Amino acid sequence: MTGTSSFRPVLVLHSAGLDRESVRFLSVPGVHGVDLQGHGANPSPATTVQAMADEVAAQIDAPVDIVGLSLGGMVAQHVALRHPHKVRSLLLGCTTAYPNREAMLDRALLTEQQGRDELVSTTLERWFSPEALGSSPEPEGVRYAKERLEQIDQARFAAVWRAIATHDVRDIVSSITAPTTCLAGSGDVSTPPEVVRALHRAIRGSRYVEMAAPHMAYLEDPRRFSQAVLEHLDWAARFAGTGNEEAV
């Protein structure tokens, strides 16, 4: 570590169904979070990922490093594209330039129709490894995710999936100029590594990092994920200092 990133403000954008409390799993100086539309204490219903990005950008007073996780990574892409002067760097974790729109709309419908117990169990199975779900005592990250899924209003959650269906930056994501790391989980069944690698290839000068983890990499292995964030921040600081988009 060079120490260049020790006190840089880092904004964490959480995954679908969770909230700003996700930041407690990251051992990163200067970290803070916000509740995205349709989540936590945010009273605004989820509409589009673009609207989420504009709402986030309105809360940023000076350039920040953004760590975007799944849905949060989609929102982060739109912040960087629509408000580039507010973004110092991006870490895009387990996310994509575009989801399968029909799958997201189907998931929204299923979210409205499923019983609560089924919703929680099927979502956790997409998010975590069987080892984490079968552990005793229950890992803190699994417990946190389960609590949020048990509390979230299912109609609000369905609206989140419909908002995700509006995300498609394939034609413009190459315009992102902020130093960007694309991080994949090798065991991610929701956003497999090849999807994250495609995002990496589309963003010029970006880094690709893969860790042995499922979709909720930062909740299942917060220590290693935090280290990946710190390494990204140091790399991004050097990247900006060289003025060379190929800096590594």
N, C-alpha and C positions, 0 to 999 in steps of 0.2 A: 504493500500500500504506500502511495506517495503522500497521502494526507491532503491532496488538493481538493477532495470532495467532502471533507469532514463536516462542514457546516452548510453545505448546499441544501436549500429546501427541496424536498422530494415529495411529490404528490402521488399518492396511491389511488388508483381507480379500481374498484373491487369487481368481482365476478357477479354474474346474474344470481339473484336470490340472497346475496349477502349484504354487507353494509360497510360503513367507514371503519368499524371496529376491526376490519381485516388488517389494519396497520399494526396491530399489536403483535402480529406474528413476524414482523420484519425488524431485525436488529440493525437498523440503519439510522445514523444521525440525521436529524432534521426532517424526519418522515411525518406526514400528516395525510388525512384522507377527507373525502366528502361522500355524502350519500347521493348516489345517482337517482334520477327520476324513477319513481316506483319502488324505492327502497328506503329502509330505515325511517328516519324522521323527515325525509323530503316529502312534502305534501303534493308535489307535482306528479301526475300520472305519467308513465312512460309513453312517449309518442313516437319519436324517431331517434336514431343514434345521433343524427346531426343536431337535434334539439338538445340532447344530453350534452353534447360537446360544447354548444354555445353557452349552456348554463354553467358548465364547469369553467369555461374560459372567462366568464364574467366574474368569477371568484378569484382569478389569478391577477395579482397586482404587479408582479415582476416575473421574469422568465424562471421556469422551474424545470427540474428533471421529473418526467412522468413515468411511473411504473404502472402499466395497464395490464390487467389480468383478465383474460378471456373477454367477456363483454367490455370490461374496462380497457382492454387493448384496442378494441374497435373504436370506442369513444376517443381514446388517445390519438388514434390515427386521424380522426376528424378534427380534433383540436389542432394537431400539427398542420393539417391542410388548410383549415379555415382561419386559424389564429397563429401563424408560425412564429410571430414575434414573442409569443408567450411561452414557447417551448425551448428549453435548453438542450434536452436530450430525451430519448424515448427508450424504455425497455418494454417490449411487447411480448407478454408471456402467454403461451398457449392460446393463440388467437389467429385470426385470418383476415384477409382482405375482403372476403365475402363468404358468408355461410350458405348452406343449401336453403334457399328461401322456402321451398315447399316443406322441407323438414321442420323449419322453425314455425311455420304456420300450423303444421300438424301437432307440434309440441305444445303450442298455445292452446289448441283445442283439447288436447289430452290433459293439460294442466287444469283446465276448467272442469273436466269430467271425472278425473281420478279422485278416489278417496285420499284423505290426508296421509294415511300410513303408506299407501302405495306410492304416492308422489314422493315422499321422503325417501323411501327405500330405493326406488328406481333412479332417483337423482344422485343419491350417494354412490350407487354402483357405477354411474358414469364418471363420477368425480374422483373416487379413491381406489386404491389397490385393495384386493381381497384381504391382504395381510393387515392393512390398517383397519379395515372394517371388522376384522375378526379378532383384533387385539383386545386384551384385557390387562389393565384398565383401558378404557376408551381413550385414544389420543385426543389431546386438546383441540386440534384442528378439526377432527371429525365431530367432536361434541359441539363446537361452535357452529359448524355448518348445519348440523342436525337441528340445533336450537332455532336457527334463523329460518330454516325450511318449515319447521313446525309452527312458526309464528306468522309467516308471511301470508297476506291475503291472496288467495289463489287467483282471483280476478285481476289483481294488480300484477301478479307474476305472469299471467297469461299475456297481459299487455306488454310486458318486457320482451317476451319471445316475439311478439308481433313487431315491436320496435327493432329487434335484432334483424328481422327479415328485411328491413329497409337498408341494411348496411351493404354497400357494394362500392369499393373504391378501386377496383381493378384497373380502371382506365386512368386514374389520377394518382395512385399511391406512389408512383415513381417521382412525383413532385416533392415528396418529403425530403427536406434538406438537413434536418436535425440529426446528429449522431444517433444511430439506432441499433439496438441489439434485439434480435428475434430469438426468443428462448422457447424451446420445445421440451416436452416430457416424453421420454422414449416409450413409456407405457400409457400414453394419453389416447384413449379410444374416442374421445369427443372431437379433439383437434389433433390428429396424428402428426408426427414429425414432418412428413412430406408436405403437409399443408403449411406449416410454419416455414419450411425451407422455401416454398414458393413465394411467400411474403418476403423473405430475406432476399431472394433473387430479384424481386421487383423494386426493392429500395436500394438505390446505388450507395455503395460504401458501407452497407450495414454489416454487422457481425451476426453469425449464427452460433448459438450455444445450445447444447442438448444435455439434459440431466436425466438420470434414472429416476423417473417419477411419473405419476398419473396426471390427469388434467389439473387437479388442485395441487400442483407442485409446491406452492408456497405454504399450503396448510399441512401437507403430509411431511415435507422436509424443510421446515422454515430456516434451519441453520444453513443448509447448503444454498437455498434460494437467496437468503440474505447475502451470502458471500458472492453469489452471482451478481446481485445488484451492486454491491460495493466495487466489484471488478469492472462492471459496466460504467459506473460513475468515474472511476479513474481513467478508463479508456476514453470516455467521452470528453473528459477535461483535456487529455492529450490531443485528441482529435481536433478539438476547437482551437487549441494552441498552435497546431501546425498549419491550420488552414488547408489541410489536405484531406479530401474526402475519402482517400484510401488508407488513412492512418490506421494502424493496428497496435 
